[in-house]
Amino acid sequence: MSSLFSGLGRVFLVFLTVQLSLVAAPTRSWHFSLGEASAADAVRVAPGELYTAARGYGFEPGSAVTLADKGGGLTSERPFLFSVKVPEGSYRVTVALGGGATASNTTIKAELRRLMLESVCTAPGEVTMRTFNVNVRTPQFGEGARVRLKERELTTEFVNWDDKLTLEFNGPRPLVSAIEISPLSDAVTVYLLGDSTVCDQPKEPWNSWGQMLPRFFDTGVVVANHAESGESLRSSLSARRLDKVLSTLRPGDYLFIQYGHNDMKEKGEGVGAFTTYQTDLRRFMAAARAAGGIPVLVTSMHRKSLDAQGKIQNTLGEYPAAVRALAAAEHVALIDLHAFSARLYEALGPLQIGAAFQDGTHHNNYGSYELAKCIVAGVRAAGLPLAKHILAEVPDFNPARPDAVASFVMPASPQATALKPDGS
C-alpha cells in the first residue's frame, strides 16, 4: 500500500508539471503549398526539396514526387513522405487533395504508419479539404527524465520519437497541393499503453490495432500510441512509459490499457493473473485517475487458435478473466477485445483466419483494421463519452460479420521486413 501512495505522489508531481508546461505549449503554425500554385502566406515546396534540419521541412529520401499538372499539386507513382520539424505536442493537419486534370485516390498515414485518411477520391479538377489530428512525442519529459527506449525504437521505430511530424501520402494516385499544420489544444487525447498487438508497427506486413484506430475518430480526438513490442505492465513501468504518458495527460483524457500476452510468461513466487497482474493494473488505473484521466481496461485478443471445429481456444489463461474482474470491482470501463476477437476469428473460420494474421499472435493490415473496429464497437458498448467522436460514416460493427477479406484494400507503406515483432 505504501508503494502505491508513493507512486501517486510522483503522479501528482508529474501532473503539476503538466499544468505548468501548458503555458509554454507550441503556438506556431505551418502552411505549405506543394507544386506550382502558392498561397500568399504559404511556403512553396518544390518536388526535389528533401528534408534538412536547417530547412525544417521537406520530403524524405526515396520520395519520387512530380508535378501532377499545372496548378495541380504533387503526385507520385509510389508512396512519398513529407516531414516538418515541430515541438512535441498534438497537431491539427489540414490537407488539400486533388485538383489535377485527372482523378486522384489518396490514403494518408502519419508518423509510424498511423492511418489517418483512407482512400479519399477526387474527380478531375475537384479539390477536397480534409483534416485530422496527429500526436508527436520525444523521449524526454519532466526535469531530465526520459523513456528508456529499446534498440528498435532507436532505429526502425525512431519516427515515433524524433522531432518531426511525418506524413505518408499513399494510394493508387495520391495528389496533394497544400498542407497546413496547427497546434491542437481542444481535443481529447486517447493514450494507448500495451504490447506488440497494440503498438505502431514500423514495417509491412505487420500492423496493430492501435495504428488503425485514428481513422475512426473525428477531429475532437487525437490518439497517442505509447504501446511497444514485447512489453508487459512491469517492463513498461520500468521503461517509464506510464510516467511519459502522465507527463502530458490532462483531465478528461483517456488511457486504454491492454497487456497480457507477455505478462502471462513472467515467472516467480506469487506471480499470476489475480495477484501481481491485477496489482500492476491497479497502479496504472490509479495513476490515470489521479491525473484526472479516464482509464479503460482492454482484454487481450485471442491468438490464432481455432480448433478443428472452428472454435476458439483460449491461450491466455486467467488473464482476460482477471481484467474483467478488476474492471467490475473498480468500476472501470472495459472493452472485452478477448470476447470480440473470438467472434471475429470464428466468423472468419479455419480457411480465412490466416488472412488476419502474420504469425500466431501478430496481425497484418486486415486483421488490425478489424480489431480496431472491435475497439470502436467496445467504446460504443461501454457508453463512453468518447463515442460521440466516432465518425458519422463509421457504422456499428458486428465482429461476427467481418469485412470481406477479398474486398479489403490498404495501400502498403514503403518499407517491409520479415523480422517479427518482439513478444508472442
N, C-alpha and C positions, 0 to 999 in steps of 0.2 A: 504493500500500500504506500509506503514512504517513497518508493521509486516512482510510483505513478504521480504523486503530488510534486515531486521534484521535477518530473517531466513536464507537468502542467505549468510549473513556474517558468521553465525555459520557454514553453509555448507563449506565455504572457509576454515575456521579453521580446520574443520574435514578433508577436502581434503588435506590440508597441512600436517596434522598429518599422513595421509595415506602415502603420498610420502616419508616422513622421515622414517616411520616404514618399508618401503620396504627394507631398507638396512639391517634390522635385521630379514628378512624372514627366516624361518627354512631351513636348508640345509642338515640335516641328512637323510639317507635312511635306510630302514629296509628290511632284507631278511630272510625269514623263510623257512625251509624245514619241511614238515609235513609227518611223517611216518618214515620208516627205512632209506631211502636214505637221504644223506646230502651233499649239496654242500660245498666246502671249505670255502666260505665266508658267509654261512648261519647259522642261529641259528636253531638247530633241536628242533622241538616241538613234544613231545610225546602225546598220546591220553588223558592222565589224567591230563595234566597241565592246571589248572584253572588260570584265570586272577588274579593277585595280583598287587597292586600299586607298590610294591617293584620290582617285576619282570618286570612290564611294558608291558606284553603281556600274552596271554593265552585264553583258551576257557571260555565262560560264563557258569554259573551254568545251569544245565539241558542239556548240550551238551553231549550226549552219543555217543562218537566218537570211532571208532575202526579202526584197520589196514585193508585196503582192501585186500591186499595180499602182499607178499614180494616185496618191492620196489614200491608198487602201490599207496602210499599215504593213506589218511584218508577218511573214509566214515561214514555214519550213516543211520539208518532206519527212522530217523526223522530230522527235521531241526536242524542245530547247528550253534552257533555264536562264532566268534573269534575276539578279540579286541587287539588293540595296542595303548599304550599311545603316543599321538603326540601333538605338539603345534597347536594352531589354524591356519588354512590355508587350502589350497586345495592340494590334493594329487593325483598322478597317481598310480593306483594299477594294477599290472600285476599278473595274476594267471596261474598256470599250472593245467589244468583239465584233468582227465582221466589217462590212463597209467596202469590201473589194468588189471587183466585177464578177466574181464567181461566188458560189455558196461556200460557207465555212462550217466546220464542226470542231469545237474546242472543248477539251477537258482540262481542268486546271487542278494541279496538286501543289501543295506548299510545304516548305521545309523538307522533311524526310518523308515524301510521298503521302502526305495527308490529303485526302480527297476533299476538294472544296466545291468545284462545279463539275457536273457530269454532262457531257455531250450537249453543249449549247450550240444550237444550229441557227444560222442566219441565211436568208436568201440573198441573191446578188444585189448589192447596193444597200442592204439592210445593216444597220448598226444597232446593237443591243448593249445596254449598260448592266453589269452585274456586280454585286457587292457581297463580300464575305469577310470573315474575321480570322486573323492569324496570330498565334501566340509565339513570341520569340524569347528565348532564355539563354543565360550563360551559367556556368557552374558556380559563380561567386554569389554569396549572399551575406547579409549581416556585416559584422565587423571582422573581416578577414577570413570568414568561413567559406567552404566550397564543398560541392558534391564530389565524392571520390569516384571518378569515372573509370569504367573498365577500358581495357585496351581497344575494344571495338568501338567504344564511344569516342575515343581519341582519333580514330581513323575513319572507318566506313560510316560511322554514325555522327561524325562531328558537325554535320549540317544542323543537327538539332541543338548544338551548344555554341555555335560561333556567333559573331556579332552582325550577322546578315539576315535579312528576310529574303528567302529564295522562293521563286515561283517557277513551276514547271508547266509549260504550255504543251499540250499533247492532243492527240486525236487524229482523225483522217486528214483534216486540213485546218490546223489551228491558225487563227488570224486575230492579231491584237494590234490596236492602234494607239491606245493610251492606258496608262496605269497611274492611279492616284493612291497614295498611302498616307493615312492619318492616324494619330494616336487614338486609342479607344479607351473610354472611361465609363461608358454607360451600359456595358454588357455584363451578364453573369458568366463567371468562369466555371467550367466543369473540369476539375482536375482529375486525372486518372493515375492511379498507382497500381502496379501489378507486375506480371511476368511477360514472357515472350508471346503469349497469346493475346496480349493487350497492347504491347508497345509498338512504336513506329519501326517496322522492319525496313532496313535500308535498301535492299535489292530484290528484284524479281527472282523467282516467282513467289517468294514468301510475303505474307501480309497478315495483319492482325486487326481485330475489330476496332481498336482504338483509333487507327489511322483512317478508317472509313467513316467514323462517327460524325465528323464535322459536316459532311454533305447533307445530313438530315435536319439540321437546325438553322433557324433564321439568324439575322444579324443581332439579335438580342443575346446571343450565346457565343462564347469562344471556348474551344476545347484546348486544354493544356495537358498533353500526354507525357507524364513523368514515369511511366512504366518502363521496365528494362528486362531484356532477356536473362533468364537464369535466376531471377530474384525470388526470394521468399520475403515474408514480413521482416524477419530478423536481419537478413542481408541488406534490405532496403533501409532499415533503421541505421545499420552500421555505416552505410554509404551516405547517410544524411539526406536521402531523397525526401523523406517526410519533412525534415526541417526546411529544405528548399521550398517545398510547396507552401509551408506555413509562412514563409517569409514574404509571400505575395498574396496569400488567400485573404479575402475580405468578407465581412459579414454578408450572408446571402449566397456566397459561392458554394459549390458542391464538391465533395471529394468521393469519387467512385473507387472502391477498394476491391480488387479481385486477385486473390492469391490462392494457393492450394497445391498446384502441380509440383512445385519444388519443396514446399513446406512438408508435404507428406513423406519426403525422403530423408528428413532430418532425424538423427538418432540421438539417444541419450536418455538418462533416467528422467521419467516424468514427461517426456516429450510426447505430445499427442494432439488430436483434433480438439478434444474437450478440455485440454489443460493449457499448454503453452500457446497453442494456436489461438484459442479464444482470448487468452490474456493479452497477446500481442495485438489482436484485432481491437480489443477494448482500448488499447493505448492509441491506436490510430483514430478511432472514433472520438475518444475524449479530447484529443488534440484538436481535431476539426471543430468540435463543438465549442471548445474554449475560445477559439478564434472567431466564433460566430458563423462557422460554416455548417453545411448540412451533409453529414456522412451518409453514403449509400453503400450497402454491402451487396456484392455481386458474387454468386456462387460460380465456381469454375465450370466451363463447358466440358462435356464428355470428350474423351479421346475417341479415335476411330475404332470403335469396339462393338460392332454388331455381331451377334451370333449367327448360326446357320439359318435360323428362322427370321432373321432381320430385326431382332430385338436388341436394344441397347444393353450393354454390360457395364456396370459401374466399376471403374478402375481407380476411383479417388477415395475409397474407403469411407470413413466417417466425416471427412472434411466438409462436404456440402451440407450434411445434417448439422454440423457444428455451427456453420454460418447461419442457417435458418433459425436454429435455436437461439443464437445470440441476438439476431435481429428482433425476434419476438420478445425476448427478455428485456432488451434495452430500448424497445420501441424505435428502432431504426428502420428506415426504408430498405426493402430487399428487392433485388432483381434476380430471379432464380434462373440464371442462364443454364445451370445444370439441367433443369426441367425443360426449358425452351429448346436446348440443343438435342435432348433426347427425342423430342417430337420432330425436330428438323431432320436429324440423321435417319430416323426410322422412316420418315416420308421419302427421303432420297433412296433408301434401301441399299442392299448389298451391291447392286450394279452401278449406282450413281454416287455413293458416299465418297468414293475416291476423288470425285470432281471437286469436292470442297476442301480436301486436304493435300498438303505437300509431303507430309510424312504421317506418322501415327498420332502426332499431337498438334502440329502446326498447320496453318491454313494457307491457302492461296487467295487470290483476289475474290473469287466467287464465294468461298467459304467465309471469309472475313466480312464480306458485304452482307451476307445473310445473317451472320451473327450480330452485326451492327444493327440490323433491322430488329433482331430479337431484343437488343438493349433498348431500342426506341419503344418497342412494344411493352417492355418492362417499365419504362418511365411512365407510360400511359396507365398501365395496370396498377402501379403503386400510387397513382394520384398525385404525383409530384407537381408542384407549380411549374417546374421546368417544361412540362408537357405543352404549355401554351406557346413555346418557342419552336415546336416541331413544325417544319414547313407544311403549309397547307396542301402541297402536292403529294405529301407522303401519306398513303392510306394506312389503315390498320393492317398489321401484318400477322398472319397466322402461320407459325412455323411448320404446321402440318401441311401447308400448301406453299412450298418454297417457289422462288422464281425458277423458271425452266433453265436448266443448265445450258441447253443448246442455244438459247437466245441471249445469254449473258455476254456482254462485251465490256471490257475495261482495257483501255489502251495501256500497253506495258511501258513502264519507265525505262530510261536508257540503260541502266546497269543491271546485271544479273549475276547470280552466284549459285553454285551447287553446295556451298557451305551452309549447314543448317544452323538455326539459332541455338543459343545456349538453352539448357533445360529440356525436359521431355515429359 
